């Protein structure tokens, strides 16, 4: 038992566990809608599109999370505007903004070699460097994300399964879509410091996708996703402590491995049932 608890007696590891659990709850609720709506590419693009804001904030000596939030806001607004004005598919508008924002970020970063360390933390996360104020910010973001998921449950549900029916029911699917993009951006911005922009995708997609294999009700998927993400955070921190690996990357890898383990187990059980019959 001491092997399972002793690392968390260290204050920064314990803070990392709390932060990871909050991020798992936030990403579990919002990631459920991302998976059901098919917005995985948007989540990936958003996690990279925050780079310009973070780079500019670092250059000016400002708050990195604020810079990421402003960059995410610009990207979400840009995607919505391009899709509406050009009549092109949403994937095209996401791809254009994804490439543009990432390229601008790389240009800014390449201009100053002093960004090298900050960029590494931005890409791969620094879960063990979470501060008390980070926990407060993440707790507020988690509360807002959960509240939005509850209040907008009906329009989100209609939008995820039948956009035309959502229009018939006067649920304003366009505004529901914008709201879904906004809370996805919220989850990405709030969690990027926990697992990094390249790895936030793990908590946002991995646990909800795994829960979707096991449950059919939205509430159950969200709850299971939060539990899976929290467990991955706990186990990932344990592994990284003893194996001396990157904590954020280890957590993200575990979320993906859990999905494939559940998928293979489910397929095996289905095959066994068919054989038994």
C-alpha positions as a Markdown table, in Angstrom:
| # | Residue | x | y | z |
|---|---|---|---|---|
| 1 | Unk | 0.0 | 0.0 | 0.0 |
| 2 | Unk | 2.9 | 2.3 | 0.7 |
| 3 | Unk | 4.0 | 2.0 | -2.9 |
| 4 | Unk | 0.6 | 3.2 | -4.0 |
| 5 | Unk | 0.3 | 6.2 | -1.6 |
| 6 | Unk | 3.8 | 7.4 | -0.7 |
| 7 | Unk | 4.4 | 9.5 | -3.9 |
| 8 | Unk | 1.2 | 11.5 | -3.1 |
| 9 | Unk | 2.6 | 12.5 | 0.3 |
| 10 | Unk | 4.8 | 14.9 | -1.7 |
| 11 | Unk | 2.9 | 18.2 | -2.0 |
| 12 | Unk | 3.5 | 18.9 | -5.7 |
| 13 | Unk | 2.5 | 15.3 | -6.7 |
| 14 | Unk | -0.7 | 15.6 | -4.7 |
| 15 | Unk | -1.5 | 18.9 | -6.4 |
| 16 | Unk | -0.9 | 17.2 | -9.7 |
| 17 | Unk | -3.4 | 14.5 | -8.8 |
| 18 | Unk | -6.0 | 17.0 | -7.8 |
| 19 | Unk | -5.4 | 19.0 | -11.0 |
| 20 | Unk | -5.5 | 15.9 | -13.1 |
| 21 | Unk | -8.8 | 14.8 | -11.5 |
| 22 | Unk | -10.4 | 18.2 | -12.1 |
| 23 | Unk | -9.2 | 18.1 | -15.7 |
| 24 | Unk | -10.6 | 14.6 | -16.1 |
| 25 | Unk | -14.0 | 15.7 | -14.9 |
| 26 | Unk | -14.0 | 18.8 | -17.1 |
| 27 | Unk | -12.8 | 16.9 | -20.2 |
| 28 | Unk | -15.1 | 14.0 | -19.4 |
| 29 | Unk | -18.2 | 16.1 | -19.6 |
| 30 | Unk | -17.2 | 18.2 | -22.6 |
| 31 | Unk | -15.4 | 15.4 | -24.3 |
| 32 | Unk | -18.6 | 13.4 | -24.4 |
| 33 | Unk | -20.2 | 16.0 | -26.6 |
| 34 | Unk | -17.0 | 16.2 | -28.7 |
| 35 | Unk | -17.1 | 12.5 | -29.4 |
| 36 | Unk | -20.8 | 12.3 | -30.1 |
| 37 | Unk | -20.7 | 15.4 | -32.3 |
| 38 | Unk | -17.6 | 14.3 | -34.2 |
| 39 | Unk | -15.5 | 17.3 | -33.2 |
| 40 | Unk | -12.3 | 15.5 | -32.5 |
| 41 | Unk | -10.5 | 17.3 | -35.3 |
| 42 | Unk | -11.6 | 20.6 | -33.8 |
| 43 | Unk | -10.3 | 19.6 | -30.4 |
| 44 | Unk | -6.9 | 18.7 | -31.9 |
| 45 | Unk | -6.8 | 21.9 | -33.9 |
| 46 | Unk | -7.7 | 24.0 | -30.9 |
| 47 | Unk | -4.9 | 22.4 | -28.8 |
| 48 | Unk | -2.4 | 23.5 | -31.4 |
| 49 | Unk | -4.1 | 26.8 | -32.3 |
| 50 | Unk | -3.4 | 28.2 | -28.8 |
| 51 | Unk | 0.4 | 28.4 | -29.6 |
| 52 | Unk | 0.3 | 32.0 | -31.0 |
| 53 | Unk | -1.4 | 33.4 | -27.9 |
| 54 | Unk | 0.9 | 31.5 | -25.5 |
| 55 | Unk | 4.0 | 32.7 | -27.5 |
| 56 | Unk | 2.9 | 36.3 | -27.5 |
| 57 | Unk | 2.1 | 36.2 | -23.8 |
| 58 | Unk | 5.5 | 34.7 | -23.1 |
| 59 | Unk | 7.2 | 37.4 | -25.3 |
| 60 | Unk | 5.3 | 40.2 | -23.4 |
| 61 | Unk | 5.8 | 38.6 | -20.0 |
| 62 | Unk | 2.1 | 38.1 | -19.6 |
| 63 | Unk | -0.1 | 35.2 | -18.3 |
| 64 | Unk | 0.2 | 32.1 | -20.6 |
| 65 | Unk | -3.4 | 30.9 | -19.8 |
| 66 | Unk | -4.8 | 34.3 | -20.7 |
| 67 | Unk | -2.8 | 34.2 | -24.0 |
| 68 | Unk | -4.1 | 30.7 | -24.7 |
| 69 | Unk | -7.7 | 31.8 | -24.0 |
| 70 | Unk | -7.5 | 34.7 | -26.3 |
| 71 | Unk | -6.0 | 32.6 | -29.1 |
| 72 | Unk | -8.7 | 29.9 | -28.6 |
| 73 | Unk | -11.4 | 32.6 | -28.8 |
| 74 | Unk | -9.9 | 34.0 | -32.0 |
| 75 | Unk | -9.7 | 30.5 | -33.5 |
| 76 | Unk | -13.3 | 29.4 | -32.5 |
| 77 | Unk | -14.7 | 32.7 | -33.9 |
| 78 | Unk | -12.6 | 32.3 | -37.1 |
| 79 | Unk | -13.8 | 28.8 | -37.7 |
| 80 | Unk | -17.4 | 29.8 | -37.3 |
| 81 | Unk | -17.1 | 32.8 | -39.5 |
| 82 | Unk | -15.2 | 31.0 | -42.3 |
| 83 | Unk | -17.7 | 28.1 | -42.4 |
| 84 | Unk | -20.6 | 30.5 | -42.5 |
| 85 | Unk | -19.3 | 32.9 | -45.1 |
| 86 | Unk | -17.5 | 30.5 | -47.5 |
| 87 | Unk | -20.2 | 27.7 | -47.4 |
| 88 | Unk | -17.3 | 25.2 | -47.1 |
| 89 | Unk | -17.5 | 22.3 | -44.8 |
| 90 | Unk | -16.5 | 22.8 | -41.2 |
| 91 | Unk | -13.5 | 20.5 | -41.6 |
| 92 | Unk | -12.1 | 22.9 | -44.2 |
| 93 | Unk | -12.5 | 25.9 | -42.0 |
| 94 | Unk | -10.9 | 24.0 | -39.0 |
| 95 | Unk | -8.0 | 22.9 | -41.2 |
| 96 | Unk | -7.3 | 26.5 | -42.5 |
| 97 | Unk | -7.4 | 28.0 | -39.0 |
| 98 | Unk | -5.4 | 25.1 | -37.6 |
| 99 | Unk | -2.5 | 25.5 | -40.1 |
| 100 | Unk | -2.6 | 29.3 | -39.9 |
| 101 | Unk | -2.6 | 29.6 | -36.2 |
| 102 | Unk | 0.0 | 26.9 | -35.7 |
| 103 | Unk | 2.3 | 28.5 | -38.4 |
| 104 | Unk | 2.0 | 31.9 | -36.7 |
| 105 | Unk | 2.9 | 30.4 | -33.4 |
| 106 | Unk | 6.0 | 28.6 | -34.8 |
| 107 | Unk | 7.1 | 31.8 | -36.5 |
| 108 | Unk | 6.9 | 33.7 | -33.2 |
| 109 | Unk | 8.7 | 30.9 | -31.3 |
| 110 | Unk | 11.4 | 30.6 | -33.9 |
| 111 | Unk | 12.1 | 34.3 | -33.6 |
| 112 | Unk | 13.4 | 33.9 | -30.0 |
| 113 | Unk | 15.4 | 30.9 | -28.8 |
| 114 | Unk | 14.5 | 31.8 | -25.2 |
| 115 | Unk | 11.1 | 30.2 | -25.8 |
| 116 | Unk | 12.6 | 26.7 | -26.1 |
| 117 | Unk | 11.9 | 25.7 | -22.5 |
| 118 | Unk | 8.5 | 27.4 | -22.4 |
| 119 | Unk | 7.5 | 25.7 | -25.7 |
| 120 | Unk | 8.5 | 22.3 | -24.3 |
| 121 | Unk | 6.3 | 22.8 | -21.3 |
| 122 | Unk | 3.5 | 24.1 | -23.6 |
| 123 | Unk | 3.6 | 21.1 | -25.8 |
| 124 | Unk | 4.2 | 18.3 | -23.3 |
| 125 | Unk | 2.7 | 19.8 | -20.1 |
| 126 | Unk | 4.1 | 20.3 | -16.6 |
| 127 | Unk | 1.6 | 18.5 | -14.4 |
| 128 | Unk | 4.1 | 18.4 | -11.5 |
| 129 | Unk | 4.5 | 22.1 | -11.7 |
| 130 | Unk | 0.8 | 23.0 | -10.9 |
| 131 | Unk | 0.4 | 25.8 | -8.4 |
| 132 | Unk | -2.4 | 26.5 | -6.0 |
| 133 | Unk | -3.8 | 29.3 | -8.3 |
| 134 | Unk | -3.8 | 26.9 | -11.2 |
| 135 | Unk | -6.0 | 24.5 | -9.1 |
| 136 | Unk | -8.4 | 27.4 | -8.4 |
| 137 | Unk | -8.6 | 28.3 | -12.1 |
| 138 | Unk | -9.1 | 24.7 | -13.1 |
| 139 | Unk | -11.8 | 24.2 | -10.4 |
| 140 | Unk | -13.7 | 27.3 | -11.7 |
| 141 | Unk | -13.4 | 26.1 | -15.3 |
| 142 | Unk | -14.6 | 22.6 | -14.3 |
| 143 | Unk | -17.6 | 24.1 | -12.6 |
| 144 | Unk | -18.5 | 26.2 | -15.6 |
| 145 | Unk | -18.0 | 23.2 | -18.0 |
| 146 | Unk | -20.2 | 20.9 | -15.9 |
| 147 | Unk | -22.8 | 23.6 | -15.6 |
| 148 | Unk | -22.8 | 24.3 | -19.3 |
| 149 | Unk | -23.2 | 20.6 | -20.1 |
| 150 | Unk | -26.2 | 20.4 | -17.8 |
| 151 | Unk | -27.9 | 23.6 | -18.9 |
| 152 | Unk | -27.4 | 22.9 | -22.6 |
| 153 | Unk | -28.0 | 19.2 | -22.4 |
| 154 | Unk | -31.2 | 19.2 | -24.5 |
| 155 | Unk | -29.9 | 21.4 | -27.5 |
| 156 | Unk | -26.5 | 19.6 | -27.4 |
| 157 | Unk | -28.2 | 16.2 | -27.5 |
| 158 | Unk | -30.5 | 17.2 | -30.4 |
| 159 | Unk | -27.5 | 18.7 | -32.3 |
| 160 | Unk | -25.3 | 15.6 | -31.7 |
| 161 | Unk | -27.9 | 13.1 | -33.2 |
| 162 | Unk | -30.1 | 15.1 | -35.6 |
| 163 | Unk | -29.4 | 18.7 | -36.5 |
| 164 | Unk | -32.6 | 19.0 | -38.6 |
| 165 | Unk | -34.7 | 17.8 | -35.7 |
| 166 | Unk | -33.0 | 20.4 | -33.5 |
| 167 | Unk | -34.1 | 23.1 | -36.0 |
| 168 | Unk | -37.7 | 21.7 | -35.9 |
| 169 | Unk | -37.7 | 21.8 | -32.1 |
| 170 | Unk | -36.5 | 25.4 | -32.3 |
| 171 | Unk | -33.4 | 24.6 | -30.3 |
| 172 | Unk | -31.2 | 26.9 | -32.5 |
| 173 | Unk | -28.6 | 24.4 | -33.5 |
| 174 | Unk | -26.3 | 27.1 | -34.9 |
| 175 | Unk | -26.0 | 28.7 | -31.5 |
| 176 | Unk | -25.8 | 25.3 | -29.8 |
| 177 | Unk | -22.9 | 24.5 | -32.1 |
| 178 | Unk | -21.1 | 27.7 | -31.2 |
| 179 | Unk | -21.7 | 26.9 | -27.5 |
| 180 | Unk | -20.2 | 23.5 | -28.1 |
| 181 | Unk | -17.1 | 25.0 | -29.7 |
| 182 | Unk | -16.8 | 27.5 | -26.8 |
| 183 | Unk | -16.9 | 24.9 | -24.1 |
| 184 | Unk | -14.5 | 22.7 | -26.0 |
| 185 | Unk | -12.1 | 25.7 | -26.2 |
| 186 | Unk | -12.7 | 26.1 | -22.4 |
| 187 | Unk | -11.7 | 22.5 | -21.7 |
| 188 | Unk | -8.6 | 22.8 | -23.9 |
| 189 | Unk | -7.4 | 26.1 | -22.4 |
| 190 | Unk | -8.0 | 25.0 | -18.8 |
| 191 | Unk | -6.3 | 21.6 | -19.3 |
| 192 | Unk | -3.3 | 22.4 | -21.5 |
| 193 | Unk | -1.1 | 23.3 | -18.6 |
| 194 | Unk | -1.9 | 19.9 | -17.0 |
| 195 | Unk | -1.0 | 17.7 | -20.0 |
| 196 | Unk | 0.2 | 20.1 | -22.7 |
| 197 | Unk | -1.4 | 21.0 | -26.0 |
| 198 | Unk | -0.4 | 17.9 | -27.8 |
| 199 | Unk | -1.6 | 15.7 | -24.9 |
| 200 | Unk | -4.8 | 17.4 | -23.8 |
| 201 | Unk | -6.3 | 15.5 | -26.6 |
| 202 | Unk | -5.8 | 12.3 | -24.5 |
| 203 | Unk | -8.2 | 13.4 | -21.7 |
| 204 | Unk | -10.6 | 15.1 | -24.1 |
| 205 | Unk | -11.1 | 12.1 | -26.4 |
| 206 | Unk | -9.7 | 9.0 | -24.8 |
| 207 | Unk | -11.9 | 8.6 | -21.6 |
| 208 | Unk | -15.2 | 9.6 | -23.4 |
| 209 | Unk | -14.5 | 7.3 | -26.3 |
| 210 | Unk | -13.8 | 4.5 | -23.8 |
| 211 | Unk | -16.9 | 5.2 | -21.9 |
| 212 | Unk | -18.9 | 5.3 | -25.1 |
| 213 | Unk | -17.9 | 1.6 | -25.7 |
| 214 | Unk | -19.4 | 0.7 | -22.3 |
| 215 | Unk | -22.5 | 2.8 | -21.9 |
| 216 | Unk | -25.3 | 4.3 | -24.0 |
| 217 | Unk | -26.8 | 7.0 | -21.7 |
| 218 | Unk | -25.1 | 10.4 | -21.8 |
| 219 | Unk | -25.0 | 10.8 | -18.0 |
| 220 | Unk | -23.3 | 7.4 | -17.6 |
| 221 | Unk | -20.8 | 8.2 | -20.4 |
| 222 | Unk | -19.8 | 11.4 | -18.7 |
| 223 | Unk | -19.5 | 9.9 | -15.2 |
| 224 | Unk | -17.5 | 6.9 | -16.6 |
| 225 | Unk | -15.3 | 9.2 | -18.6 |
| 226 | Unk | -14.5 | 11.3 | -15.5 |
| 227 | Unk | -13.7 | 8.2 | -13.5 |
| 228 | Unk | -11.5 | 6.7 | -16.3 |
| 229 | Unk | -9.6 | 10.0 | -16.7 |
| 230 | Unk | -9.1 | 10.3 | -12.9 |
| 231 | Unk | -7.8 | 6.7 | -12.7 |
| 232 | Unk | -5.5 | 7.3 | -15.6 |
| 233 | Unk | -4.1 | 10.4 | -13.9 |
| 234 | Unk | -3.5 | 8.4 | -10.6 |
| 235 | Unk | -1.9 | 5.5 | -12.3 |
| 236 | Unk | 0.1 | 7.7 | -14.7 |
| 237 | Unk | 1.5 | 9.7 | -11.8 |
| 238 | Unk | 2.5 | 6.5 | -10.0 |
| 239 | Unk | 4.3 | 5.2 | -13.1 |
| 240 | Unk | 6.0 | 8.5 | -13.9 |
| 241 | Unk | 7.2 | 8.7 | -10.3 |
| 242 | Unk | 8.8 | 5.3 | -10.2 |
| 243 | Unk | 9.9 | 5.0 | -13.9 |
| 244 | Unk | 11.0 | 8.7 | -14.1 |
| 245 | Unk | 9.0 | 9.4 | -17.2 |
| 246 | Unk | 7.0 | 12.5 | -18.3 |
| 247 | Unk | 3.9 | 12.6 | -16.1 |
| 248 | Unk | 1.7 | 14.3 | -18.7 |
| 249 | Unk | 2.7 | 12.0 | -21.5 |
| 250 | Unk | 2.3 | 8.9 | -19.3 |
| 251 | Unk | -1.3 | 10.0 | -18.4 |
| 252 | Unk | -2.2 | 10.6 | -22.1 |
| 253 | Unk | -0.7 | 7.2 | -23.2 |
| 254 | Unk | -2.8 | 5.4 | -20.5 |
| 255 | Unk | -6.0 | 7.0 | -21.7 |
| 256 | Unk | -5.3 | 5.7 | -25.2 |
| 257 | Unk | -4.2 | 2.2 | -24.0 |
| 258 | Unk | -7.4 | 2.0 | -21.9 |
| 259 | Unk | -9.5 | 2.6 | -24.9 |
| 260 | Unk | -7.8 | -0.2 | -26.9 |
| 261 | Unk | -7.9 | -2.6 | -24.0 |
| 262 | Unk | -11.7 | -2.0 | -23.6 |
| 263 | Unk | -12.3 | -2.3 | -27.3 |
| 264 | Unk | -10.3 | -5.5 | -27.6 |
| 265 | Unk | -12.0 | -7.0 | -24.5 |
| 266 | Unk | -15.5 | -6.0 | -25.8 |
| 267 | Unk | -14.8 | -7.5 | -29.2 |
| 268 | Unk | -13.5 | -10.7 | -27.6 |
| 269 | Unk | -16.5 | -11.0 | -25.4 |
| 270 | Unk | -18.8 | -10.5 | -28.4 |
| 271 | Unk | -17.0 | -13.2 | -30.3 |
| 272 | Unk | -17.2 | -15.5 | -27.3 |
| 273 | Unk | -21.0 | -14.9 | -27.1 |
| 274 | Unk | -21.4 | -15.7 | -30.8 |
| 275 | Unk | -19.4 | -18.9 | -30.4 |
| 276 | Unk | -21.5 | -20.0 | -27.3 |
| 277 | Unk | -24.7 | -19.5 | -29.2 |
